[in-house]
Amino acid sequence: MFGSLNSYFSNDLAIDLGTANTLIYVRGKGVVLDEPSVVAIRTEGGPNGKKVLLAVGADAKSMLGRAPANIQAIRPMKDGVIADFTITEQMLKFFIRKVHESRWFSPSPRIIICVPVGSTQVERRAIKESAERAGAKQVFLIEEPMAAAIGADMPVAEATGSMVVDIGGGTTEVGVISLGGIVYAKSERVGGDKFDQAIIDYIRRNYGMQISEPTAEAIKKKIGSAFPGSEVLEMEVTGRNLAEGLPRKFTISSNEILEALTEPLNAIVGAVKSALEQTPPELGADIAEKGMVLTGGGALLRDLDRLLVEETGLPVIVAEDPLTCVARGCGRALEEMDKLGNVFASE
C-alpha cells in the first residue's frame, strides 16, 4: 500500500541531459521543461571568494559572452557527458525543483536519464550520482539512440531493423535497433557545437573577423544548410575586426556557411556510412526499405536529410519535433517500464 501511495505522490521524471538543452518529461504530463544547459555563477569577495548560483537555464544563457569578470556563465555538459560535476548537480536540483514547485514536501522521484552510447563507465556513474544527489530515489540510464527511436515511434520491440541518427549539441549518435536492443551504435563527438565552432573558424580565416558563439548559432539557424540549394540566402553579421580591433558589419551567404560546415557534416556522413557497413544484411534490408530517422536539434539544419539521401541512397525521414524526440522517448520508457524492461543501459 505504501508503495502505491509513494508512486502517487512522487512524480517520476525522464531527463534528457543534453550538451545544449536539458528537457524534463513528467509522467502523465509530457515535456514540461526545455531550458539551455547553462549555469551562471557569481564569485563574491575576490577571485577566491564564495561562489553563488546566480541563474540557470535561459536566464544564464543570455549572459553568455556578456558577463562581467565576477560572473561566469558555464556549460557544465561537454560532448554529451558531465564536464563539471558540482555545477551539473546544482543545475539538476534547480530543474527538478522547478518542475515540482507546487509540492508541500520535497519529492524523491524515480528518474530516467539518457546517456551517449560512447560514454564510459565513469561518465555514466557521474551522471547517475549527480541525479541521486539532486534528490532521485532510483536512477535508470537509457542510451540515446534507444530513447530517440522510442520517441520517434519506431517499432523498437519488433524483429525488424530501425536506424536512428540523433544529432545533438555535443554528439551524434547513430544506432541500429531490433528486438528492443541496440544491434550497433556509434557515438561521434560532432554536433551543433562543432557546427558553431566551424562557422567561427571560417569567418576568422576568411574575413579576419571574430564572432561569438551565440552569433554563430544564429547564423547556423538562419542561413545554415547542408546541401547546395537553389536559392542563396544572405545575412548581415556584426563581429570584431581582428586587424583594427573594432566592431564591423559584414554580409555572409548560405554557400559560405555550407563550405564552413563541410568538415563536421563529413564526420556525420562517415558515422552513418560506417553504421551501415557494420549492420547485418537482414537488418540492412529493413533499413533500405524503411529508411533512417533523423532526430535531435541538428536534424533541423536545412537540407541535412537531402545530404544523407545523396550520400547513402536510402530514404531519410526527419522525426516530427526532433528537438524533444529523445525526451519523449525517455518518457515513454518511464511510462511503459514493465513492457520495455530491457531497453535500459547498464552502468
N, C-alpha and C positions, 0 to 999 in steps of 0.2 A: 504493500500500500504506500509506504514511504517513497518507494522508487517512483511510483506513478505521480505522487504529489510533487516530488522533486522535478520530474520532467515537465510538469505543468508550470512550475514557477521559473525554471531556468530555460531561457531561450537559447537553443543550440545555434551556433554560428558556423558559417563557412567563410573562410577568408582567402581572398586572392591577394597575397602579399607580393605586389609587383615592384619592379625597379622604379617605374614611373608613377603608377597609381595603385592604391590599395582599395579593394572593393570588399564590402561585407554583405553577406546574404543571411537573412534571419529566417529561420524555419517558419513557413506559413505566410511570410510577408514579401519574399523576393529580395532583390538587391536594394538595400536601404541606404548604403553609404558608398560614395565613389569620390575619393579625395586623392590629391597628389601625395606621394610618399616623401614628403619634405618636412623637416622639423627645424624651427628657428630657436636658437639658444642664445641667451644674453649672459655675458660674463660680468659679474658685479665686483667692483673693488679691485681694479688692476688685472693684469694678464693671468695671474694665478688665482684669481678670486673664485667665488662661488658661481656655479653655472645654474641658471634658472631657465626652465622651459617657458618660452615666450609664446610661440604659436605652432600649430600643427596643421598640415593639410593645405588647403587653398590659401589661407592667410599667410602661411610660411612661404608658399611658392611665389607669392607676389613680392617677397623680399629678396629672392634670388638675384644676385648681381646688383642690388640696390641698398644693401645694408651697411651701416657704419661699422667701424672697427670692432666694437664690443658686441655686435650681434652677428652670429654665424647662421646662415641657412644651410642645413646639411641634408644630403640624401643618404639615409642610412643603409639603403639597399644598393648593391652594385652587382651587375650581371646576374640578377635573379637571386642572389644569396646575401646574407647579412654581412655588411662591412663594419657596422658599428653596433655592437650587441646591446649596450645600455640604452642607446637612443631608440633602437628598434623596439625595445621593451616598453619604453615610455610612450612611443607612438601607438603601439598596440593597445596599451592601457587606455590611452586617450580615446581611441576609436571605439573600443569596446564599451567604455563608459558613455560615449556619445550615443551609441545605439541603444543602450539600456537606461537612458537618463530618467525615464519615468518610474523606475523601480524604488521601493522603500528600502530594500536591503541589497547589498552588493551580490550580483549574480555569480554563479560558478558554472558557466556553460560548458557543454562539450564542443570542441572546436575542430573543424577540418581545415587544414591549410595545404595549399598546393606548393610543391617544390619542383625545381627544374630537374629533368632527367639526369643531367650530368653532375648534379650536386653530390658532394662526398658525404660520407657518414658523419663527419664532424660538422659540416654545414647543416645537415638535416637535424642533428641533435641541437645545434644552436637555435634553429627556428622553433623546434619543439619546446626547448627550455624557455625561450623568451615568451612563448604563448602561455606556458604553465605559470611563469612568474607574473604574467599580466592578468592572471586570475582564472585560467581554464581548469576545469575539473579533469577532463581527459583530452588528449590531443591526438588526432589521426592525421597522417600525411597522405596526400594523393598526388601522383605525378601529373605534371601539367598537360601532356598530350591526352591523358585519360580524361581529365576534367574537361578539357576543351572539346573532346569528342562527345562526351555525355551532354555538354551544354549545347552542342550543335545538332542534337537529336540524331546522332549516328547509331546504327544498330550494334553497339559495342558487345552485347552479350551473345550475338549470333555467330554462327560459324562462317562468317564472311569477312573479307579484309576491308578495313576502313583506314584511310590515311588522312592525318590531320597535320597542318602546318600552322603552328602558333607563333606569331611574330610579336614579341612583347617589347618592352623598353630596353631590357638588358640582354635577353637571349631569344634565339629562335629554336623552337622545339619541333622536331619532326618525329611523328610516331605512326607506326602501323599497328592496328589493334584488331584482335579477333578473339572471340570466346571470352570476353571480359578480361583479357590480359594484353600486355604490350609485347608484340612479337619482335619489333625492332624500334629502337628510339635513339635519336641523336640530338644532342644539345649543342648548338653553335653559339658562341658568345658574340652574336651580332644582333642588333635590334634597333629600335628607334633612336637610342642614344648614339649609336655608331653612325646612323644617318645624319644626325645633327652635327656630330664632330666632323664628318666628311664634308659637310657644307661649309663649316667654319674654316677648315683647312684649305678648301678650294678657293674661297673668297680671299683668304690671306695670300695664297700663292698667286692668283691671277689678277687680283685688284689691289693688293697691298693694303687691304682694309681688315680691321679686327672687328668681328661682330660677337654678340653674346649668345649664349645657349638659347634663351627664350626667343631671340630674333631668328636663329637658325631653325627653331621648331616652327615658328610662324611661317617662314619661307617654305619649309617642307610641306606644311598643311595646305598652304595656298596654291603654290605652283609646282610642288614636287611631283614627279611622275617616274614610273619605272620603265616606260616604253615610249619610243618617239611617237607623239600624237600628231594629228593633222593640224591642230591649232597651237600656236606658240603663245604662252601666257607670260606676262611680264609683271614685275613688282618693284616698287621703289623701296630701297632699304637704306637705313642710316647706320653708319659704322664709324670707327675711328681710323683715319688715315695714318698708317704707321710711319710714313716719311715725315709728315707735318705734325702729327700728334693732335690733329684737330678733327672734330666730328664732320663728316661729309656725307652727302646723299649720293646714291648711285642706283642704276637700274639693272636688274638681273633677269634673265629669261629662263623659261622652264627647260630649254635644251641644255643650258649650262648646268642646271641642277641635276638633270639626267646624267650628265657627264661626271658630276661630283659624286653621284651615288653609285657609280659603276662597281666600285670595289665591294662595298657591303652587299649589294644586290647579287654579285657573283658568288659571294660566300653563301648566301641563302639558296641560290640555284644549285650550288655544289652540294649543299646538305641534302636537298630534295633528291638530287640525282643519286647520291650515294645511298640514300634510304631505299630508292627503287632498285638499285643494284643488289642490295642485301635482302630484299624481300623474296620469300619463297614464291615460285612461279604461280602456284594456285591462287595465292592472295594477290599477286601482281595482276592476274587476270581480272579479279574482282575490282581492283582499283582502276584498271584501264577502262572498265565498263562504267563505274560509278563516279570516278574522278576523285580528286582530293579536295579537302575543305580548308579554306584559309580562315584563321581566327586571330584575335589579338589586335592591338591598335595599329600594328604595321600593315594589316590587311587593308586598311583604309587608304594606303598610298595609291594614288591614281595609276591604273593600268598594271598593277603588280600581277593580277590574275592573267592578263594578256602575255606578260613576260614569261610566266611559268607555262602557259599553254604553248607558246612558241618554242620554249626550250625543251619541254618534255613530250609534247604532242598528246598530253592527256587532258581530259576536261578538268577545269578548276572552278570551284564554286566558292564565293565569299559567304561566310556564315552570316545570318541576319544578326545585327547588333554585335559585331565581332568583339567590341571592347569588353562587354560583360559576359562573353561566352564562357570563360573559364570559371568565373564566379558562379554563374548559373549551374554549370556542371558540378562544381563543388557542392552547391546547394541541393541538387538532385541526389547526389551521392549521400548527402546527410539525411535527406528525407526517406530515401529508399535503402537505408543502411543494411537492412536484413536481406533485401533482394540482391544488392550489389556488393555483398560482403567481401569478395575477393579483389576489388579494384584498389584497395588501399596499399600504399607502399610501406615497406619495412624500413627501419632506420638505416 
